[in-house]
C-alpha cells in the first residue's frame, strides 16, 4: 500500500487481545510494528520522531490523556480506538471499530484500521476528535458492568437463585447512572468548541449533520436523560 506507515508504529492494548490484533495486522508486514500491553510506553526509551501511537482499552480518560501526552512529547501522531469483539473470532473476522484522532493521525493509521475492521477499507466509525473513541469504549464498559454483575446475583455458582436480591440489582443500576454522567461531562469539557469533519464517507448515526461529532452528540443525549433520572 502506498500509504502504509514507514515509521515506527506502537500499538498499546490489553494483553488479552494482543495476539488477535497481531494476527489481523500481519498481512501489512510493517517492519517497525510493536504491540505491547497498555502502560508500557513509560518503559520504552526515546524513539525516532514521526511514529504513530495507537491505543485501545484505557481504564479512564485520564489514562488516555497520559498516552496522548507521551505521543506529544515523542512528536508522534496518536490514534485511540474502541474495539468490540471476541479475540478468538476477531482474529478471523475483525473488530467492530471506532477510531478518533486528528485527520493527519488517521491518515497515517488508516491501513492498520482497515486491516482490523471486518470489511476492510473505511469499515470503521470515525467517532470524533482525539479521545472520542476512548470515551465510547469507557461508556461501553460502564454499560456492560451491571449486566455481568447482575448475572452473578441471579445465577450464583452458575445456578438460578431461589430469590434474586432485587435491592442489589437496583443498586447496580444506580451506580451505573452515577458513573455515566461524570464521564459524559468530562468528555464534553475535553471536546468543547472543537469542529468535527468526517474523515471518510460513512452512514451518519441517527441522521447527524456532517459537522456533528458522534461521540459528543451521544454524550449530550445521555446527559439529557440523566437530568431526570
N, C-alpha and C positions, 0 to 999 in steps of 0.2 A: 504494500500500500504506500502511496506517495506521502500520505500524511501520518504514517506511523512514527511515533516518537523516536528520536535518535539519541536523546539524552537519557539520563537515569530516571527510572520510574520506581518509586517506593510506594507499596500498597500495604496499608496497615488495616487489619480487620481482626475479629475474634479468631482465636486459634482453631476453633472447631470447623471453620469454613474455609481455611486457607487452602486445603488440598483441592476442594471443589473449584475455588477461584483459579488456582494454578492450572487445573485441567482445562478450564474454559479459555485461558489466555495462552496456553502452549502453542496453538497454531500461529500466533503472531510472531513467535520466535524473536522476542525482544532480548537483545544481548545484555541489557542493563536493568532487568526487571528484578526487584527484590520484594518478596511477600513476607511480612513479619507480623507477629501479634501486636495488637494495639499497645501503645505506650513505649514501644521500643525506640522511637525516634530520639528520645533523650539519651540513648546509649550508643548512638551512631556518630562516628566522627564527622567532621565537616565534609560535605560532598561538593562536587563542582556545581556552579550555578547553572540554571537552565533546566532543572529537572521538574518532575511532576510528582506531587504527593497526592495519593488517593486514599481516603479514609472511609471506613464504614463501621458502625457499631458503637459509637460513643455512648457512654452511660449518662452524660449530661451535656447541655450546651456549653458549659464551661470547659469540658474536655475537648469539644470541637474547637473552641477558641484557642486552646493550647496548641493543637495541631496547626491551626491557621497561623498562629504566631511563629511556630517553628518554620513553616514553609516561607513565611515572610522574611525571617532572619537569614534563611538559606538562599533567598532570591529564587525561590521555586514557585510554580503555579500550584494551586490546590483545588481539588475537586472532592466533594463529600457525597456519599451515597446512602440511600435507603434500599436495602436488599430484602426481598421476600422470597422464600423458597426453601425446601428441604435440601441440605447439601448433597445428599446422595442423588436426588433427582436433578438438582440444578447443574451438576457436573455434565449431565447429558442434555438437559432441556433448557438450561439457562435460568437466570434470576429475573423475577419481576423487579424492575429497577427504576428508581427516581434519582436524578443527579442534580447537583447545583454547584455553582461557581461562576466566575467571570466567563465571558464569551471566549477570551483567549485561552483560559484553562480548559474549557470544554472542547475547544477546537483541537487542542493537543491530546486530550484524553479520549476523544471520540472513538478511535479504533478499538480501544480497550472496552469502552462502554458498549459498543456494538457487539463485541465478542461475548460479553457477559449476558446481554439481553437475549430473550428467547428467539426473537425473529430477525435478528441481525440489524441492519442499518436503521438508525433512528427509531428503534422499537423500545425506547425508554422515555420516561417523562422528564422534561426539563421543569423541575419543581420551583425554580426561582434562583435568586442570587445566593452568594455564599451563606452556608448554614441552613438553607431551606430543606435540603434532604435530611440533614441530621434532625431537624425539628420533626419531620414526618416520621422518621424512624423512632424517635423518642415517644411521639404520640402513639404510635402503634404498640410500643412496649407497654405503655400505661393502659391502653385499652385491652391488651391481652392478659395482663397480670391477674385481674379479678376472675377471668374465666378459668385460668389454671388453678387459682386458689380455691374457687368455689367447687371445682371438681374434687379437691381433697376433702372438702366439707361434706359433699353429697355422697362421695364414694370413698370413705376412709378405708384404708387397707385393700382398695380395689373392689369393695363390695358396697352395695347401696346401704346407706344409713337408715335404720328404722325411723328416725326422726331427724331431719336436717335442722341445723341451727340457723333459723331464719334471721336472728339478730346479727350473726356473723356475716351472713350473705348481704344484709343491708349495710353493714359497716364497710364491707369491701366496696360497694358502690359509692358510698360517701367519700371514702378515701380516694377513689378514682377521680371524682369530680374535684376534690381538693388538690390533686396533683395536676390535673389538666389545665385549670385556669392559670396558675402561675407560669406554666410552660408556655402557653399561648401568649400571655402578656410579655414574658421575657423575649420571646421571638419577635413579636411585633415592635417592641422597643428597639431591638437589634436591627430590624429591617426597615425602620421608619424612613419614609420620604425617599426611598430609592426607586428608580424606574425599572420596569421589567420589560425585556424584549425577548420573545421566544427564540430559542436557539435554532430550532428546526420546526417544520410544519408538524403539528400534532393536533389531535382532537382536543378541543378546549373543554375541560371538565365543566359540566353544568352551564355550557354556553358562556364561559367567561370572556370578557373583552380581551383582545390580544395583549393589552398592556397590563392586565391584572395578573399578579403573581399567584399561582395556585396555592402555595404554602401560606402566604399571608391571608388570602381570601378564606381559606379553611380556618385559620386561627381566629379571624374576626367572626366567622359564623359560629364557631364553638363558644366564643366568649358571649355572644348574644344569647346563647341558650343558657349559659351558666348564671347569667344575671337573675333569672327567675327560678334557679334551682334551689 
